[in-house]
């Protein structure tokens, strides 16, 4: 996709996806250094929010922290469930682009009433209800998005959390060339046959690591293409759900694990007879959407390549990419 063609340029969603390149290029990891020290002192870190403000940003950070063996209790939960936990010893980041998401604001207010001093706000707006309920506010540089589906804000939130984890781990955040990799992932051509099959599929599945990429693309499929979609963590795709899969369905496997490829071929391709497509930075036995590698930041590149795919599917279905019929920009707004 590109902004020089009218069929792309007329959509705010496409512009905001491509804005991600400059957001990444100008990101400053140093902004989270002080709060990272406070989180490290707490030793316990919860990232909460609803939908896109939580799925990829939080789960990407968790995967990194666990891969690096970080001495930090790190977790994520939606705000209503998190409100049932004893968070008195946790540092809590509350993410909401609007700063008005009801569940998130109420959790922050409850933490304030309980005397938790390590409560932070990550938002695309300043001076919000959420900011007033927290002890420190961090504002995304990407600005407010016009399209209902969040895109550039998701990547910036993820980079912010990863910068926190890098500070705690004493690692330099590997950002060299990330903007170029995301630019390529967003603009590279997607095989027309893959788009055709996905557009016609009764259900589009995304499988892969529990790092938020496949799960976030599942949500974006609903918002952007209006197709039914499901996230299949790990090998869930070959542990029972194949019983109800349709041969016309499509499964996109993000960064497939080598040891699992044979099982996916046996159960899904040969057994169900459906189409399996990989999204990876290397060739695979499946038809593959090949994205550039960006070392530890490669999941963000996969996300961008997935957006590219979904835009093409949406256009093939003649969907208004900016305006879903029922989905709202602020899912459950608190007004005071």
N, C-alpha and C positions, 0 to 999 in steps of 0.2 A: 504494500500500500504506500501511497505517497500523496502529497498535497498538491501536486501539479495536475492531477486528474480530477475533474469535477465530481465524479462518482464517489471519491474519497473525501475531497476537500469540503464538501457541504456538511460534513458531520463533525460536531464538537468532539465526539468520542475519538475519532481518528487523530485530530489535532492534539488532544490531550495525551494519547498514547505516544505520539511522536515528541511531545514536550518532555517525556521521560528522559530523553537523551541529554538535554541541557540540565535537568534536575540532577542527574547522576554526575555529570561533568562538574557541576558547581557544589556538590555536596561536601560539607566540612565535618569530618569525623571528630574534630576537637570539641565541638559543641557539647558533646555528651561526657566529656572527661570527668567533670566534677560530680555529676549525678552517678556516674559509674562507680566512683569511690564510695558514695553513700550506699549504693546497692551492694557493693562488695562487703561493706561493713555489716550490713544486715544479714548477708549470707543466704537470703531467701528472696526470690524475685518472681512476681506474678505479673503477666501481661494480659490485660483484659480489654474487651471491646466486643462489638457485634459485627458479624459478617466480615467484609473485606478488611476492616481495620484490625482484625485479629488473626485471620486464618494464615496468610502467608507471613506477615511481619513477625508474629510470635513463634510460629512453628519453625520457620527458618532459623530463628535465633536459638531455639531449643536444640535443633539438630546440630548446629555448629558447636554449642556449648558441650553437648554430649560427645561429639566427635573429638573435641579437644581435651576431654577429661577435666573440664573446669570444676573447681571445688565450689559449686554454687547450686543450691536447690532452685531449679528453674522450672516454671510451669505456665500453662495458660488455661483459661476457662472463660466462658461467657459470664456476664456480670451477675445475672440472677443466681446462678449456681455458686459463683465465687462469693456472693454475699452470705452464703450458708457456712463458709469456712472460717476458721480462726486465723485471721490475717494480721494479728497484732504484731507479729515479728517479721512480717514481710514488707519489702519495698514493692509498691504497686504502681504500675503504669496503666493509666486509663486512656485508651485511644478512641477518639471520635472526631471525624473531620469537621462536623458541624459544631461540636462542643455542646450539643443539645440532645444527644441520644439518651432517652429516659433511663434505661437500665444502667447505663454507665454513670450518669450523673448521680443517680440515687445511691449507687455503690460508693462513689467518692464521698457523698454527704454522710453516709453511714460510717465510713472509715474516719472521717473528721470527728464525728460525734463520739467515736470510740477512742479518740486520741492518737491514732496512727499518724505520725509526722512524716513518714516516707510515702507520700501519695503524690503522684505526678500526672500531668496532663500532656497528651500529644494530640495536636489538633491542627486543622488548616485555617482556623479563625482565632482571633485574639479576644480576650475579655469576655469569654463565654460563661455560661452557667457551670460548665465543667471546670473551667479554670478557677472560678471563685471557690470551688469546693476542694481544690488541691493546693499543695504548698508550693508547687513550681510548675510553670507553664512553658512548654516547648511548641513553637509554631512552625509548621512545615513551610518551606520556601515555595512549594509548587503552587500554592494558592487554591482557591475554591474551584472545583470542577463543575462544568455545566451539564455534562452528560450524567445520566443516572448511574451508570456503571462506573465505579471508581477504578482508576488505572494508575496514573502517575503518582498519586498519593500513596498507593499500596507499596510501590517500590521505595519511595522515600521513607515511609514508616519502617519498612524492613531494613533499610540501610541504617536508620537511626538505631534500631535495636541491635543490629549487628555491630555497630560502632561501640555500643555499650559493652557488648560481650568481648570485643577485641581489647578494649581498655582494661577490662578485668583480667583477661588472659595475658596481657602484656604483649599483644600482637599488633603488627601494623596492618591496617585494613587494605586489602589488595584491590585498588580501584583503577590501576593503570589499564587503559584500553577498554574499560567497561562500557563507556559511552559509545564507542565505535561498535562493540559487539552487540549492544542493544539496538543501535541504528540498523545494523545488518539484519538482525532477527526480525525487526519490524517491517523491513522493506523487501526482504527476499521473496521471490515468487513461491507460491504454494502450488503443488501439483494439482491440476484441475480435476483429476480423477478422485483424489482424496477429498477435495471440496465437494464434489458431486455426491459421493457416497455418504459423507457426513451430513449433507443437507437433506438427503433422503432417509436417513436413519430414524427409526422410531425412537431409539434412545442412543445418546452418545455417552460413553463411559470414559472416565479418566482413571488410570491406575498408576501406582508408583509409590515413592517414598512418602512418609507422613511428615513432609516438610512444608506443606501448604501450597505447593505449586499445582499439583493435580486437583486438590480440593478447591482452590481458588478458581481454576479454570472451569471446574464444574459449575460453580456459582455464576461465572461470567457467561457460560453457555446458556443458562436460563435467561439472563438479563439481555444478552446481545442477540442470540439466535432464536430464542423462544422454544428451543428444543428441550425435550426431557433429557435429563443428564444425571449421572450418579458417580460418586467418588468411590473407588475400590482400592482401599489401602493395601499395600504389599501384595500378597498373593490371594486376597479376597476374591479376585476375579475367577479363580480356579478352585474355590472351596465352597461350592454350592449354588452360587448365583447363576452359574451356567445353565441350570435347570430351567430358568425362565427367560434366558436370552433369546433374541430373535436373530436369524441368519443375516438380516438386513441391518442389525446394529453395528456400531463401530466402537472399537476400544482403542483409545490413545494411551500408550504406555510411555510415561515420562522417564527418561534415563533408565531403561530396563536393566535390571540386575542380571548379569550373565548366567548365573546359576538357575534363574527362573525362566529363561527364554524358551527352553525346550518344553516345559510344562505348559506355557501359554500357547505354544504351537499345537501341542497335542490336544489340549482341552478346548481351546477357543477356535483355532483355525480349522483343525481337522474334525473336532467333535461337534461344535456348534455350527461351524461353517461361516462365521462372521469375519469381518475385516479387522485386523490388528495393525495399527500404525504406530511406529515409535517416533518420539521426539527426543533426539539425543545429539551429542556433539561428535558422534562417530557413526560409522556404518553398522547396521544390524541386519539380521535375517529378515526382518519385516520391511515393508515400505517405510522409508524413514524421512521425516522432516529434519534435516541436519542443520543444527544451530552452532554458532561459534562457541568455543570454550572461553570462560573467563575465570578460570581457577576456582577459588572459593565462592565467587559471585555468580557462577554459572546458573544456579537456580533462577536468578532474576532474568537471565537471558532466555531460559526456557519459558518463563512466564510471558515475556515479550513475544516470543515466537508463537506461543499459544494465542495471544491476542490477535496477531496477524492472521492466524488460521480462522479464528472466530469472526473477524471482520469479513473475510472472504465468504464464509458460510452465510453470514447475515445478508450480505449483498446478493448472494445467489438465491436467497429466499425472499428478496425484496422487502427486507425488514427496515423499519426506521431505527437505526442504531442508537439514536439519542433518547428515544422516548418509548420505553416499555408501556404496555397498557395498564398494568397494575402496580408494578414495582415503583417505589418512591425513593427520592434522593435521601431523605432522612427516614429510616424505617419506622421509628417510634419516637416521636419528638416530645420532649418535655418543655412545656411553655409555662413560664412564671413571670 
